[in-house]
Every structure is written in C-alpha cells, then in structure tokens.
Amino acid sequence: MKLDFALLNAIVAVANAGGFREAARVTGSNPSRLSDAVRRAEQQLGVRLFNRTTRTVALTEAGQALMERLQPAMSEVDAALDAINRFRTTPSGTLRLNVPVSAARLVLPAIVPSFLARYPDIRLEIIAESNVQDVFRDSCDAGIRYDECLEQDMVALPIGPRRQRFAAAAAPAYLQRYGRPQHPKALIEHNCIRGRYASGVMGEWEFERDGETLRVQVNGSLVVSVGSAVDLAVQVAIAGSGIIYLFEEWLHPALASGELEPILQPWWLSFNGPYLYYNSRRLIPAPLQAFIDFIRAGEQAADI
C-alpha cells in the first residue's frame, strides 16, 4: 500500500510532538492541516493511528507498531536527502539550536551575522529559553550549554569566549545611600536583585578569591526569572533599587557608561565559557556540519 510522503511526515510529527498544536509549532504548519493529514492517512490505511480527546493525543497499538518501523525509515530518508547537500556549493536546510537566553544575548550576536552571510541558503532557528534541560527539545539539532556533564555519545565544541565572569554592581545613588560592601558576606545587609530558575530554585551568589570559594544567600525585594526577565533586573539596578550579580558582558554597557559601579571585584567568580553540544552518533545534517566547521574555523583563527 502506498501512502503520500507528506501524510507520513504528518504522522511522525504528531507522534513525536504528542499533539497537533505542538507538532504544528515545531514544523511550521498549522493544527488543522496536520489533523486533516492524519485523518486522510487513517482512512487510506483503514486503521486508527491516534486516540484523540480534547486534552490528549496518543498513539493506538496500530500507531505504535507503525511508528516503530516508520521512525527509523523516515530518519534514513532525511539523511539521504541531506546527503545531497554535499554536492551543492552552499549547504541548505534548517538548523535549529536550543540555547540559554544568556548565550543568545552574549555569544551568538558575534557569530550569527557572519554565519548567515557565509551560508545564505541555511535557515537558522534559535530557541532561547530559561529551562535548558534538553538539548534536543523542539526537534533541535544541537544546543549551547555552560560546562555541564555530557551525556553518552555527546560532543562538546567550545563556542564563544572561553572565560567569563560574574560581576557585582550597583548604581552610584544606591552605593551613596547604603554604602559600598567590602566583603561578599556584607551583601546579607543589602537589597539584592535575585534570579529564579525555571526549576524554582533561587541559587546562592558564589564568589571566589585566591582559591577561596564563598556562597552567600542574599535577600531582596525583587526576584526575576533567570533569562527572560534579566533585562528588567538590570534596569532596576540602574534605577538604584539594589545590587545585581550577573554576567560581566551583560552589565558591560551600564558599567562603561557609569550607570552601574562595580563592587567586590576581587571576588568576581570566573567560569568556563559555553559549548556547542551535539550527538556524535546521529548523522550530522549538512546545516549543523556547516555550523560546526564555521565555529571550529573561528576557534582556530582566535588561536593564531
């Protein structure tokens, strides 16, 4: 029995996403079109592939049996089509990267414009979020993370600055009114602008000097989501409402202009720069391979 390739794609997309709305978001289609495609596939096959309710979409037993055979086959088809890219002068296709908001703000602006100019036939999609647990979420090809433990078969490629720092700062008006802390422990007496991770955790502020590491549980009247609301935190600090502790590069414009003054500089924590993570056992799509080669060339140029 023959089935239109587009219908097969729709089945795989809905099964992987767990629903029509999410599948439409990932594929750039729309839910009604995918629903119609799945309905037509079921009619042609003569079996129901999904059980649908108002809240859930789940594979039936027949759907699971189909996906067990269809998923590897579709992956092979994608790989075969992608292999054609090596015969092109310029690779084409879509590259999806899952990155933390900090990387989108501090790392990618120095890379993306020149990469897009070098590879005009590649469409680059950046998914920037605060919750960065799964590199391959939303069908992403790779992701950027900061010095995390590698899962099996994962490759880490350095990307962006290799050393970064957190910087503590406050507005001149705040320091004039409340004083300049001389030691990290003094932050306990100050109004600090804190960040909450998507997991709900509000981490301690970590400092380091001459091999000594110090963690301080600060307090303050403002808490923002790490990533999505950090720009608000910076503006609040500039307005004189509290002390902020953030990536030095993120605060650089305000520090350079004098809107914020650095404090506790000998204690600023230094850490490794981010890495591009991808799976070594997956066939690397041509757009991702082009990005990897581009990053490696940049790293080599920086070493010269």
C-alpha positions in Angstrom: 0.0 0.0 0.0 1.3 3.4 -1.0 0.8 6.5 1.2 1.7 10.0 0.3 5.0 11.1 1.8 3.5 14.2 3.3 1.0 12.1 5.2 3.8 10.0 6.7 5.6 13.2 7.7 2.4 14.4 9.5 2.1 11.1 11.4 5.7 11.2 12.6 5.4 14.9 13.6 2.3 14.4 15.6 3.6 11.3 17.3 6.9 12.9 18.3 5.3 16.1 19.5 2.4 14.4 21.3 -0.2 16.6 19.8 -1.4 18.6 16.8 -0.7 22.0 18.2 2.8 21.3 19.3 3.6 19.5 16.1 2.4 22.5 14.1 4.6 24.8 16.1 7.7 22.6 15.5 7.0 22.0 11.8 5.8 25.5 11.0 2.4 24.1 9.8 -1.0 24.5 11.5 -3.0 22.1 13.7 -6.0 21.7 11.3 -3.7 20.9 8.3 -1.9 18.2 10.4 -5.2 16.8 11.7 -6.6 16.5 8.2 -3.4 14.8 7.0 -3.6 12.2 9.8 -7.3 11.7 9.2 -6.6 11.0 5.5 -3.8 8.6 6.4 -6.0 6.7 8.7 -8.7 6.5 6.0 -6.2 5.1 3.4 -4.7 2.7 5.9 -8.1 1.6 7.3 -6.9 1.8 10.9 -6.9 4.4 13.7 -3.4 5.6 14.5 -4.2 8.1 17.3 -6.7 8.2 20.1 -7.8 11.8 20.5 -9.5 13.6 23.3 -9.9 17.3 24.0 -6.7 17.2 26.0 -4.5 14.4 24.7 -3.4 12.7 21.5 -1.9 9.3 22.0 -0.8 6.5 19.6 -3.0 3.5 19.3 -1.5 0.0 19.3 -1.5 0.1 15.5 0.0 3.6 15.6 2.8 2.4 17.9 3.5 -0.5 15.6 3.7 1.8 12.6 6.0 4.3 14.3 8.4 1.6 15.4 9.1 0.9 11.7 8.4 4.3 10.3 10.6 6.4 12.5 13.9 4.8 11.5 12.9 4.8 7.9 12.0 8.5 7.9 15.3 9.2 9.6 17.1 7.4 6.8 15.1 9.3 4.2 16.0 12.6 5.8 19.7 11.5 5.9 19.6 10.5 2.3 18.1 13.9 1.2 20.5 15.7 3.4 23.5 13.9 1.9 22.7 15.6 -1.4 23.8 18.8 0.3 27.5 17.8 -0.1 27.1 18.2 -3.9 25.9 21.8 -3.5 28.3 24.7 -3.5 26.5 26.0 -0.4 24.7 23.8 2.1 21.0 24.4 2.6 18.3 23.5 5.0 17.2 24.4 8.6 19.4 24.4 11.6 17.6 24.6 15.0 19.7 25.4 18.1 18.4 25.3 21.7 20.3 27.8 23.8 20.1 29.6 27.1 19.0 33.3 27.0 22.5 34.3 28.1 24.0 32.6 25.0 21.5 34.3 22.7 22.5 37.6 24.3 26.2 37.3 24.8 27.6 34.6 22.4 25.5 34.4 19.3 25.5 38.0 18.2 29.2 37.8 17.3 28.6 34.6 15.3 25.2 34.6 13.6 25.6 37.5 11.2 28.8 36.2 9.6 27.5 32.6 9.6 24.3 33.7 7.7 26.4 35.7 5.3 28.6 32.7 4.6 25.7 30.3 4.2 22.7 32.2 2.7 20.8 29.0 2.0 20.7 27.9 5.6 17.7 28.9 7.7 18.8 29.3 11.3 16.2 28.9 14.1 17.3 29.9 17.7 15.1 28.6 20.5 16.3 30.6 23.6 14.8 29.7 26.9 15.4 29.7 30.6 14.7 26.0 31.1 17.6 24.4 29.3 17.5 20.8 30.3 17.1 19.0 27.0 19.4 20.0 24.1 17.2 18.2 21.6 13.9 19.7 22.7 11.6 21.0 19.9 13.5 18.9 17.4 16.7 20.9 17.8 19.8 19.7 16.1 22.2 20.9 18.8 22.4 23.2 21.8 24.6 25.5 23.7 25.3 24.9 27.4 27.7 26.1 30.1 30.2 23.4 31.3 27.6 20.7 32.0 28.1 17.0 32.4 28.0 15.3 29.0 25.5 12.5 28.2 26.8 9.5 26.4 27.7 10.0 22.8 27.6 13.8 23.1 30.3 16.1 21.7 31.2 19.4 23.2 32.7 22.1 21.0 33.9 25.4 22.5 31.9 28.3 21.3 32.4 32.0 22.2 34.6 33.4 24.9 36.5 30.7 26.8 36.5 32.5 30.2 33.7 34.6 31.6 32.9 36.3 34.9 30.0 37.3 37.0 30.1 40.9 38.0 28.6 42.6 41.1 27.4 46.1 40.6 25.0 48.8 41.8 24.0 52.3 40.8 26.1 55.2 42.3 22.9 56.5 44.0 22.4 53.2 45.8 26.0 53.0 47.0 25.9 56.6 48.2 22.8 55.9 50.2 23.5 52.4 51.6 27.3 52.1 51.4 29.7 50.0 49.4 30.1 46.4 50.6 33.7 45.4 51.2 33.1 41.7 51.5 30.6 39.3 50.0 29.1 38.5 53.4 28.1 42.1 53.7 25.6 41.6 50.9 23.3 40.0 53.5 22.6 43.5 54.7 21.8 44.8 51.3 18.9 44.7 48.9 19.9 42.3 46.2 18.2 41.6 42.9 17.8 37.8 42.7 17.0 35.4 39.9 14.8 32.3 40.0 15.5 29.4 37.6 12.7 27.6 35.7 13.1 24.8 38.3 12.0 27.2 41.0 15.5 27.3 42.6 17.0 30.6 43.6 20.7 30.0 43.8 23.2 31.4 46.1 25.6 34.0 44.9 29.0 32.4 44.5 32.3 34.3 44.8 35.9 33.3 44.7 39.3 34.9 45.7 42.7 33.3 45.9 41.3 29.8 45.8 38.6 30.5 48.4 35.0 30.0 47.4 32.2 31.7 49.2 28.5 31.3 48.8 26.1 33.9 50.0 22.3 33.5 50.3 21.2 37.1 49.6 17.8 38.7 50.0 16.0 41.4 48.2 12.7 42.9 47.2 12.8 41.8 43.5 13.0 38.3 42.0 13.1 37.8 38.3 13.1 34.7 36.0 16.6 33.8 35.0 16.9 34.5 31.3 13.6 36.0 30.3 13.5 38.9 32.8 17.1 39.7 33.3 17.0 42.9 31.3 14.4 44.2 33.8 16.7 43.3 36.6 19.5 45.4 35.0 17.2 48.4 34.6 16.0 48.1 38.2 19.7 48.1 39.3 20.4 51.1 37.2 17.5 52.9 38.8 19.2 52.4 42.2 16.9 49.8 43.7 19.5 47.2 44.5 22.7 45.2 43.8 22.9 42.9 40.9 25.3 39.9 40.2 25.3 38.9 36.5 27.4 38.0 33.5 30.1 40.8 33.2 29.4 41.2 29.5 25.7 41.6 30.2 26.5 44.5 32.5 29.3 45.9 30.4 27.3 48.7 28.7 26.0 50.0 32.1 29.4 49.7 33.7 31.1 51.5 30.8 28.5 54.4 30.9 28.8 54.7 34.7 25.2 53.9 35.3 26.4 51.0 37.4 29.6 50.9 39.5 31.5 47.6 40.1 31.8 46.3 43.6 33.7 43.4 45.2 35.8 43.0 42.0 38.5 40.8 43.6 35.7 38.3 44.4 34.1 38.0 41.0 33.6 34.4 40.0 35.3 33.3 36.8 34.0 30.2 34.9 34.4 28.3 31.6 32.7 29.7 28.5 29.9 27.7 26.8 30.0 24.7 24.5 28.0 23.6 21.4 26.6 20.2 22.2 25.6 17.6 19.6 25.1 13.9 19.3 28.1 12.1 17.8 26.1 9.0 16.8 23.4 10.9 14.8 24.1 11.6 11.2 25.0 15.3 11.3 22.8 17.3 9.0 24.6 19.5 6.5 23.5 22.8 8.1 24.8 21.6 11.5 28.1 20.4 9.9 28.5 23.8 8.3 27.9 25.5 11.7 30.4 23.2 13.4 33.0 23.9 10.7 32.3 27.6 11.0 32.8 27.6 14.8 36.0 25.5 14.5 37.4 27.8 11.9 36.7 30.7 14.2 38.4 29.0 17.2 41.5 28.3 15.1 41.6 31.9 13.9 41.4 33.1 17.5 44.4 30.9 18.5 46.6 32.3 15.7 
